[in-house]
Amino acid sequence: MSTAEHENGAVRETPDRYGAFPRLTPEQLEDLTAHGERRRTAEGEVLYREGEPFREFLAILSGTVEILHDQGGPDEQTVAVHGPGRFLGELGLLEGQAAFNTAVVREAGEILAVPVERQRALVGSDPILGDLILRAYLGRRYLLIGLGAGFRILGSCYSRDTMRLREFAARNRLPHRWVDLERDKEAEALLRRFAIRPEETPVVLWQGERLLRNPSNAELARLIGLPAPSPENGRCDVMVVGAGPAGLAAAVYGASDGLSTVTVDAVATGGQAATSSRIENYLGFPSGISGGELIERAVLQAHKFGARLMVPAEVSALTPQDDEYVVTFADGSRARAGAVVLASGVRYRKLEVPGIDRLEGISVYYAATVHEAGLCRADPVAVVGGGNSAGQAALFLAHHASGVHLLVRGGDLNADMSRYLVDQVERHPRIEVLLHTEVRAVAGEQQLESLTVEDNASNERRELQAAALFVFIGARPRTEWLKGVLALDGRGFVLTGADARAVADENRWAALGREPMLLETTLPGVFAAGDVRSGSVKRVASATGEGAMAIRLVHEHRERRGNLVTADSEGRRPVAGESVSSR
């Protein structure tokens, strides 16, 4: 669907209906001029092209520019038209990704070009300009996602690899469109055009000609420019494992304190917080903020201070070596770190219902983002869970579905959900709250059609019509790779502080002359923050605070000469709170 309008043969500027296309003030343009150069444009000139990295931030001084998706291809469409005072680009410009569309000059004029690196610095240093650009870029990214722009994933709804690629794209907020081999009429034509055998799917198509057959997440990341360099032979002061709120806070505070900081994540930046449609109790945002926007702001902050973010990069082992740690990745590469912050978060628990596995990723989901909501198509859906995640999901989905059944196992919605969410859920006309309710069966051949639910107080069963099921029933930690390396509690969460002290190896800590600090694990210099930590408060704000606190404790650890502080020349060991160098 084109957003451009034609008047007397000329392309008219797209209205700014959603805050995605603001206009810079003359003063802002004047300030930007000091950092770039003015350049004349010619009609038909391509300023940047889909699939190529952004080189410059471009502001229009005169003339008009049309933004096209799939320029010259069968799916070409106009995304927007910009006139004087508007600026070009979207979120990929700030995050080092390739462009997801093409900019073509329609009316010759003049532009202001600022090198991308200089523009990123300006966004971080000028809060007013930075906020304007970031909000516009976020809006444009979501518009692209809604248009189905970007690359195409061609694969069967029954394929695990198709599900994997779709999840990776959705979690990284990448514009894409899924072409289902089983139901999409376009699929057969694409298979013939590219001579793809069905058994070779899923495939990723971009720019009408680039094709990847069943790519790994890392290969897809490289295709669109996600920062996923190999950490082989690298060394950093702090390695942060996990890029949710806790991990990103550690990245920001570590890098801003001058520590060389690398943050890695197996899937995407943002963790579970990025899947939240709206966070309304986060300090400083009285009208709320989407999880996606909060995470994108944190990512930009981390880049601003020089932190390295690597996605996807899955950690498989942690090994003490000398006074540092060797971090091993799933691809066999390794990196050394003086200290490690574990912020790998949790993954949602799956619903134990017969036959539900075959519907996962098709119409059973463990997140409720713009991507999943777009698949509802005004049908009724069900949400399972009684916590804040379930409440936020129900409210968000109520804007897309014809109705939402909120299924709660307990008898009181207030037991695990914040009061402000309870009030909104109970008042919403499209949300039906069913207490004492559990899912017993699912029905549907190719996708979910209905649920059988049971009242656990009366044992009565009923059938509910639902085209999708969203599950939020708690979580388990991502710590399988840490078993036998450091101490975990009975549920697999990482022990820290006093809990770690109770089970720590006394000989290891005697060499340091101290005990584990507040967020420190049973390994000196290895800290845990956020949801992965035993006893943590499962809230975004507390995870952010713990990530920042972990860096302060890293500094205290470093003051004691790393992980293995030995006796001084007189045979004395430092006592807790005192470093060898202070003697």
C-alpha positions in Angstrom: 0.0 0.0 0.0 1.5 3.3 -1.0 1.5 6.3 1.4 2.4 8.8 -1.4 -0.3 11.0 -2.9 -0.2 12.6 -6.3 -1.4 16.1 -7.1 -1.2 17.6 -10.6 1.4 15.0 -11.6 3.7 15.7 -8.6 4.3 13.5 -5.6 2.9 15.1 -2.5 4.7 15.0 0.9 3.5 12.2 3.2 1.7 13.7 6.3 3.2 13.2 9.7 0.3 11.3 11.3 2.3 9.1 13.7 5.3 11.2 14.7 7.5 9.2 12.3 8.1 12.1 9.9 8.9 15.2 12.0 10.5 18.4 10.6 13.7 19.9 11.9 13.7 23.5 12.9 15.9 26.1 11.1 18.0 26.2 14.3 18.5 22.5 14.3 19.5 22.5 10.6 21.9 25.3 11.2 23.5 23.3 14.1 23.8 20.2 11.9 25.5 22.2 9.1 28.6 22.6 11.3 29.0 18.8 11.2 28.3 18.1 7.6 28.2 19.5 4.1 25.5 20.9 1.8 25.1 19.1 -1.5 23.0 19.7 -4.6 20.7 16.8 -5.8 19.4 15.8 -9.2 16.1 14.3 -10.2 16.3 10.5 -10.1 19.4 10.4 -8.0 19.6 7.5 -5.5 20.7 8.8 -2.1 21.0 5.3 -0.5 19.9 1.9 -1.7 18.1 -1.1 0.0 20.6 -3.6 1.2 23.6 -1.2 1.4 24.9 0.2 4.7 24.0 3.8 5.6 26.9 6.2 5.1 25.3 9.5 5.9 22.5 11.1 7.8 20.6 13.2 5.3 18.4 16.2 5.9 16.4 17.9 3.1 17.0 21.6 2.6 15.0 21.9 -0.7 13.3 19.5 -3.1 11.6 16.2 -2.4 12.8 12.6 -1.8 10.7 9.4 -2.2 11.3 6.4 -0.1 10.7 3.1 -2.0 10.5 -0.5 -0.9 11.7 -3.1 -3.5 12.6 -0.4 -6.0 12.3 -1.8 -9.5 10.9 -5.1 -8.2 7.5 -6.7 -8.5 6.6 -5.5 -5.0 7.7 -1.9 -5.4 5.8 0.6 -3.3 6.2 4.0 -1.9 6.8 4.1 1.9 6.9 7.9 2.3 7.7 11.2 0.5 9.7 13.9 2.3 10.1 17.6 1.7 12.2 20.5 3.1 13.1 20.2 6.8 12.5 16.4 6.9 15.4 13.9 7.4 15.9 10.5 5.9 16.9 7.0 7.3 15.5 4.8 10.0 16.7 2.8 13.0 19.3 0.9 10.9 21.3 4.1 10.5 22.0 4.4 14.2 22.6 0.7 14.8 24.9 -0.1 11.8 22.4 -2.2 9.9 21.8 -2.1 6.1 19.0 0.1 4.7 15.6 -1.6 4.3 14.5 0.7 1.5 15.8 3.1 -1.2 15.8 6.9 -1.3 15.3 8.5 -4.7 15.3 12.3 -5.4 11.9 13.2 -7.1 12.4 17.0 -7.2 16.0 18.3 -7.4 17.2 20.5 -4.6 19.7 20.5 -1.8 20.5 18.2 1.1 22.6 18.3 4.2 24.8 15.3 4.6 26.3 14.4 8.0 28.6 11.3 8.3 26.9 8.5 10.2 29.5 8.3 13.0 29.2 12.0 13.7 25.4 11.8 13.7 25.4 9.0 16.2 27.6 11.2 18.5 25.2 14.1 18.1 22.2 11.9 18.9 23.9 11.0 22.2 25.0 14.5 23.1 22.0 16.6 22.1 19.0 15.3 24.1 16.3 17.3 22.2 17.6 16.4 18.7 18.5 12.9 19.8 15.0 12.3 21.2 13.3 13.7 18.0 15.4 11.5 15.7 15.2 8.3 17.8 11.4 8.5 18.1 11.0 9.1 14.4 13.3 6.2 13.6 11.5 3.9 16.0 8.2 4.9 14.4 9.6 4.3 10.9 10.9 0.9 11.9 7.5 -0.2 13.1 5.9 1.2 10.0 8.3 -0.9 7.9 7.4 -4.0 9.9 3.7 -3.4 9.4 4.2 -3.0 5.6 6.1 -6.3 5.4 9.1 -4.6 4.1 12.7 -6.0 4.4 13.6 -9.6 3.6 11.2 -12.5 3.1 11.3 -15.8 5.0 10.0 -18.6 2.7 9.2 -21.7 4.7 6.6 -24.1 6.0 4.6 -23.3 9.2 5.5 -26.8 10.3 9.3 -26.2 10.0 11.3 -25.7 13.2 13.9 -23.8 11.2 11.2 -21.5 9.8 10.1 -20.8 13.4 13.7 -20.1 14.4 14.3 -17.5 11.7 10.9 -15.9 12.3 11.7 -15.6 16.1 15.1 -14.2 15.4 13.7 -11.6 13.1 10.9 -10.6 15.4 13.0 -10.5 18.5 15.6 -8.2 16.8 12.8 -6.0 15.5 13.8 -6.6 11.8 11.4 -5.7 9.0 10.5 -8.9 7.2 7.6 -10.9 5.7 6.9 -14.6 6.1 5.7 -16.5 3.0 4.1 -19.7 4.2 4.7 -22.7 1.9 1.5 -24.3 3.1 -1.0 -21.5 2.6 0.5 -18.5 0.6 -0.2 -18.4 -3.1 3.0 -16.5 -3.7 5.1 -19.4 -2.4 4.9 -21.7 -5.5 5.9 -18.9 -7.9 8.9 -18.0 -5.7 10.0 -21.7 -5.6 10.0 -21.9 -9.4 11.6 -18.5 -9.9 14.6 -19.4 -7.7 14.7 -23.1 -8.5 14.2 -24.0 -4.8 13.2 -27.5 -3.9 10.7 -27.6 -1.0 13.2 -29.7 1.1 15.7 -26.8 0.8 13.5 -24.4 2.7 13.3 -22.3 4.7 15.1 -19.7 2.6 15.7 -16.0 3.1 15.2 -13.7 0.1 16.3 -10.1 0.0 16.4 -7.5 -2.7 14.7 -9.8 -5.1 17.9 -11.8 -5.8 19.9 -12.5 -2.7 19.1 -15.9 -1.4 20.2 -17.9 1.7 19.2 -21.5 2.1 18.2 -22.4 5.7 20.7 -19.8 7.1 21.9 -19.9 10.7 20.9 -16.9 12.8 24.5 -15.6 12.5 24.3 -15.8 8.7 21.0 -13.8 8.7 22.6 -11.3 11.1 25.5 -10.8 8.7 23.1 -10.3 5.8 21.4 -7.3 7.3 24.4 -5.9 9.2 23.8 -6.8 12.8 27.0 -6.4 14.8 28.0 -10.0 15.2 31.8 -10.0 14.8 33.8 -13.1 16.0 35.2 -12.7 19.5 38.1 -15.0 18.7 41.2 -14.2 20.6 39.6 -11.0 22.0 40.2 -9.7 25.5 38.0 -7.3 27.5 37.8 -6.0 31.0 34.2 -7.1 31.3 32.2 -9.7 29.4 28.4 -9.3 29.9 26.4 -12.4 29.0 22.9 -11.4 28.1 21.6 -8.2 26.6 18.3 -7.6 28.5 17.8 -4.6 30.8 20.5 -5.9 33.3 23.0 -6.7 30.6 22.5 -3.4 28.8 22.8 -1.4 32.0 26.1 -3.2 32.8 27.2 -2.4 29.2 26.4 1.3 29.6 27.9 1.7 33.0 31.0 -0.4 32.2 31.8 1.4 29.0 31.1 4.8 30.5 33.5 4.0 33.3 36.3 3.4 30.8 36.2 -0.4 31.0 36.5 -2.3 27.7 33.0 -3.9 27.7 31.6 -6.6 25.4 28.0 -7.7 25.7 26.8 -10.9 23.9 23.4 -12.4 23.5 22.3 -15.7 21.8 19.2 -14.2 20.2 18.6 -10.5 20.5 19.0 -7.3 22.5 16.2 -6.7 25.0 15.5 -10.0 26.5 11.9 -10.5 27.8 11.5 -6.8 28.3 11.7 -6.1 24.5 8.6 -8.3 24.0 6.5 -6.1 26.3 4.0 -3.8 24.4 4.0 -1.2 27.2 5.8 -0.8 30.5 3.8 1.7 32.6 5.6 1.5 36.0 9.1 2.3 34.9 10.5 5.3 36.7 10.6 8.5 34.6 8.0 7.5 32.0 4.6 8.5 33.4 2.8 7.7 30.2 4.6 4.4 29.8 7.1 3.2 27.2 7.2 0.2 25.0 9.8 -2.5 25.7 11.2 -2.0 22.2 11.7 1.7 22.6 13.3 1.3 26.0 15.8 -1.3 24.7 16.6 0.7 21.5 17.5 3.7 23.7 19.7 1.5 25.9 21.4 0.1 22.9 22.2 3.6 21.6 23.6 4.6 25.0 25.8 1.5 25.1 27.2 2.3 21.6 27.6 5.9 22.6 30.1 5.0 25.3 31.9 2.4 23.2 30.5 -0.9 24.4 30.6 -3.7 21.9 27.3 -5.6 21.4 27.4 -9.0 19.6 24.2 -10.7 18.5 23.8 -13.6 18.0 26.7 -15.0 20.1 25.8 -17.9 22.3 28.1 -18.7 25.3 28.7 -22.4 26.0 31.4 -22.5 28.7 33.1 -20.4 31.4 36.6 -21.4 32.6 38.9 -19.7 35.1 42.4 -19.2 33.8 45.1 -17.4 35.7 43.5 -14.3 37.1 40.9 -14.1 34.3 38.2 -16.1 32.6 38.0 -17.8 29.2 34.5 -17.5 27.7 33.8 -20.2 25.0 31.1 -19.7 22.4 28.9 -22.2 20.7 30.9 -21.8 17.4 34.1 -22.8 19.2 35.6 -19.3 19.4 36.9 -18.0 22.7 37.5 -14.7 24.4 39.2 -13.6 27.7 37.6 -11.4 30.3 38.9 -9.9 33.5 35.4 -10.1 35.0 32.1 -11.5 33.9 28.5 -10.3 34.5 25.9 -13.0 34.0 22.7 -11.4 32.8 21.3 -14.1 30.6 17.8 -13.8 32.0 15.1 -16.4 31.8 13.0 -18.1 29.1 9.2 -18.6 29.5 8.0 -22.0 30.7 5.9 -23.9 28.1 2.4 -25.1 28.7 2.1 -28.8 29.2 -0.9 -29.6 27.0 -1.1 -32.6 24.6 -0.4 -31.6 20.9 0.6 -28.0 21.7 4.2 -28.5 20.4 3.1 -28.7 16.8 1.4 -25.3 17.1 4.2 -23.4 18.7 5.4 -20.5 16.5 2.3 -21.0 14.3 -0.5 -19.9 16.6 1.0 -20.6 20.1 3.4 -17.9 21.3 5.5 -16.9 24.3 5.7 -13.2 23.5 3.2 -10.6 22.3 4.9 -8.1 20.0 3.8 -6.2 16.9 4.8 -9.3 14.9 2.5 -11.7 16.7 -0.3 -9.2 17.0 -0.3 -8.7 13.3 -1.1 -12.4 12.8 -4.3 -12.3 14.9 -6.3 -10.6 12.1 -9.2 -9.5 14.4 -9.8 -13.1 15.6 -10.4 -14.0 19.3 -7.3 -15.0 21.2 -6.4 -16.4 24.6 -3.7 -15.4 27.1 -2.6 -17.8 29.9 -1.1 -16.3 33.0 -1.8 -14.1 36.0 1.2 -11.9 36.2 2.2 -8.5 34.8 3.4 -10.0 31.5 0.1 -11.7 30.9 -1.8 -8.5 31.8 0.3 -6.3 29.5 -0.1 -8.8 26.7 -3.9 -9.0 27.1 -4.2 -5.2 26.9 -2.0 -5.0 23.9 -3.7 -7.8 22.0 -7.1 -6.3 22.8 -6.3 -3.6 20.2 -5.8 -6.2 17.5 -8.1 -9.1 18.3 -11.9 -9.2 18.4 -11.6 -10.5 22.0 -9.1 -11.7 24.6 -9.7 -14.6 27.0 -7.4 -14.1 30.0 -7.0 -17.5 31.6 -5.8 -17.4 35.2 -5.2 -20.6 37.2 -5.7 -18.9 40.6 -8.7 -17.2 42.1 -7.4 -13.7 42.5 -6.1 -11.4 39.7 -4.5 -9.2 42.4 -2.2 -12.0 43.6 0.5 -11.6 41.1 -0.5 -8.6 38.9 0.1 -5.0 39.7 -2.9 -3.0 40.8 -2.8 -0.6 37.9 -2.8 -3.4 35.4 -5.7 -5.2 37.2 -7.8 -2.0 36.9 -7.1 -1.7 33.2 -7.7 -5.3 32.4 -11.0 -5.5 34.4 -12.3 -2.3 32.7 -11.4 -3.3 29.1 -14.5 -4.3 27.1 -12.7 -6.8 24.9 -11.0 -8.7 27.8 -12.8 -11.6 29.5 -11.0 -12.7 32.7 -11.6 -16.4 33.6 -10.3 -17.3 37.1 -9.6 -20.9 38.3 -9.1 -21.8 34.6 -6.6 -24.1 33.0 -6.0 -25.2 29.4 -6.6 -29.0 29.0 -6.6 -29.4 25.2 -6.0 -27.6 21.9 -7.8 -28.2 18.6 -6.9 -27.4 15.1 -5.0 -29.1 12.3 -2.9 -26.4 10.7 -3.4 -23.7 13.3 -5.2 -23.2 16.6 -9.0 -23.1 16.3 -10.2 -23.7 19.9 -9.2 -24.5 23.4 -10.7 -26.9 26.0 -10.5 -25.2 29.4 -11.4 -26.5 32.8 -12.5 -24.7 36.0 -10.1 -26.2 38.6 -12.6 -25.4 41.4 -15.7 -27.1 39.8 -14.0 -29.4 37.3 -16.4 -28.2 34.6 -15.0 -28.0 31.1 -15.9 -25.7 28.2 -14.7 -24.9 24.7 -13.3 -21.4 23.8 -12.8 -20.2 20.2 -9.3 -18.8 19.8 -7.1 -18.4 16.8 -3.9 -17.9 18.9 -2.7 -18.7 22.4 -0.2 -16.6 24.3 1.5 -18.2 27.2 3.0 -16.3 30.2 3.2 -18.8 33.1 6.6 -18.1 34.7 10.1 -18.7 33.6 13.2 -20.8 34.1 16.8 -19.4 34.0 19.2 -19.8 31.1 21.9 -21.5 33.2 22.3 -25.0 31.7 25.8 -24.1 30.6 26.8 -23.1 34.2 26.0 -26.3 36.0 29.1 -27.6 37.7 30.9 -24.2 37.1 29.3 -22.2 39.9 26.6 -22.7 42.5 22.9 -22.6 41.5 19.8 -22.9 43.6 17.3 -25.7 43.3 15.6 -24.1 40.4 18.8 -23.2 38.5 19.1 -19.6 39.4 22.6 -18.2 40.2 23.5 -17.9 43.9 25.1 -14.6 44.9 26.3 -12.7 48.0 25.5 -14.4 51.3 23.9 -17.4 49.6 27.0 -17.9 47.5 29.2 -17.4 50.6 27.5 -20.3 52.4 28.5 -22.8 49.7 31.7 -21.2 48.3 35.1 -22.9 48.2 36.8 -21.5 51.3 40.3 -22.1 49.9 39.6 -20.1 46.8 38.3 -17.1 48.7 41.1 -17.3 51.4 43.6 -16.4 48.7 41.6 -13.2 48.2 41.2 -12.3 51.8 37.5 -11.6 51.3 34.1 -13.1 50.8 31.7 -12.9 47.8 30.3 -9.4 47.4 26.6 -8.6 47.1 26.0 -9.8 43.5 29.1 -12.0 43.3 28.8 -15.7 42.6 30.9 -18.5 44.0 33.6 -17.6 41.4 35.5 -14.4 42.2 35.0 -11.7 39.6 31.9 -13.4 38.2 28.7 -11.5 39.0 25.0 -12.1 38.4 22.3 -9.4 37.7 18.7 -9.4 36.8 16.3 -12.3 36.5 19.0 -15.0 36.3 20.0 -14.2 39.9 18.5 -16.2 42.7 16.2 -14.0 44.8 16.0 -11.2 42.3 12.9 -9.0 41.9 11.5 -9.8 38.5 11.1 -6.2 37.4 12.8 -4.1 34.6 13.8 -1.4 37.0 15.5 -3.7 39.5 17.3 -5.6 36.7 18.6 -2.3 35.4 19.8 -1.3 38.9 21.5 -4.6 39.4 23.3 -4.3 36.1 24.7 -0.9 37.1 25.6 -2.2 40.6 27.5 -5.1 39.2 29.9 -2.7 37.5 30.6 -1.0 40.7 31.4 -4.3 42.3 33.6 -5.2 39.3 35.7 -2.1 40.2 36.1 -3.3 43.8 37.1 -6.7 42.5 39.7 -5.2 40.1 41.2 -3.2 43.0 42.2 -6.6 44.5 44.4 -7.5 41.6 41.9 -9.7 39.8 40.8 -13.2 40.8 43.9 -14.5 42.6 45.4 -12.0 45.0 48.4 -13.5 46.7 50.3 -12.6 49.9 52.5 -9.5 49.8 56.3 -9.6 50.3 55.9 -9.9 54.1 53.6 -12.9 53.8 50.5 -11.0 54.7 47.2 -11.3 52.8 44.8 -8.3 52.5 41.7 -8.4 54.6 38.2 -7.7 53.2 37.9 -4.2 52.0 41.6 -3.6 51.7 43.8 -4.0 48.6 47.4 -5.2 48.5 48.4 -1.9 46.8 47.1 0.1 49.7 49.7 -1.3 52.1 
